[in-house]
Structures are given as structure tokens and as C-alpha cells.
């Protein structure tokens, strides 16, 4: 009996894997582009233009790490196009903390300054690199990675390109210590005490 059902189970399992693989990337669309359902006017060149980065030019440099995202949320014309963008500004000595993008790899282009970058693969091997202006580094899809401006005096700027209109960002510090995970669970997981976990949570708590 088991022998006769095995091929059917394998077929079902194969289809399930195929479906999971297909869902792991932005879906293909059957039109040239997607207009939001709540659009109140006809589509023209303005729909395909994003002006949200203009404010970066001529502005005072930020005092903390700052990301200007260009994803589907900010730029609806990206829906269905499988691309996204971000401009990252790193004041001297700042970091983009360890995080992941569950739906896309990230291609980082340093356009000013220097950065220390790295990612950790699924075998817990760390890959690091020192990037100069003009260098490009790829962070594989879904892997934990970071960037750090180790220069104590000069800022850095980079541009990130994504193969998704909604790459998503999972910040490890915030996910672990700001979302309400039980202190005892975290203390056991990190082999420390509850008091230490509470200090970490207090340091990451949103400013009032």
C-alpha cells in the first residue's frame, strides 16, 4: 500500500516545493505596469517619477545613520517591477545594525567615503570587506549583514539596489529586543540574565 502512494506523495511534494520557490520572488505581472486601484487620475510621466530623494541634496548631513527608501510603499509604480532602491547615509562612526532582507539580495554601491561590511552565511561563516568609494558589494538574499563607517571623522554614503519592490527589512536588535519577546526566553537564549536583557531593551526603546 505504501509503495503505491509514494509516487503521488512525491508529486504533491514537488508541486509544493515549486510553489514555494515561485513565491520566493516578486510575482510576474501580465500587464506593462500596475496602477493602484485608488488612483484618481490618468497615468502620465508623473506616475513613473519619484522625487522623494531631492531633499537629500543640499541638506545638512544627518547626525545618525539614515536610510531613504524607494520601495513600492514610497513609489507605487514599482509594483510588479521587481526593483527597489535606497540611499544610506552614515555619519562618522555609525553603523547599519545587523539585519536581513527576506525577499531580495542587496547590491551596495559606495559613492562617498569608506565602509566596513559583512554578512554571515547559513553555516555561520562571516564574510567581511573594507569598501572604498566606487566599490560594489553584494549581500546574498535573506542573510544577516551589516555596514559600519569606521572613520571617526568623515561620513559615508552608499546606494543599495534590490531585486524586489518590497525587499523587507528585519532588524535583529529591534526584532529581538523591542517586539516583546519574553525576557526569560532571551536570557536563556543568550546565556545571560534577565537584568542584562532589560538593559538592552531599555537602550533600544523608542525615544518618547
Secondary structure, DSSP 8 states (H G I E B T S, - for coil): -HHHHHHHHHHHHHHHHHHHHHHTS----SSS----TT--S---GGGG---TTGGGTTS---SS-EEEEESTTT-GGGTTT--EEEEEEE-TT-EEEEEE-TT--EEEEEEES-EEEEEE-TT--EEEEEE-TT-EEEE-TT-EEEEE---SS--EEEEEEESSTT---EEHHHHHHTS---HHHHHHHTTS-HHHHHHHHHHHS---
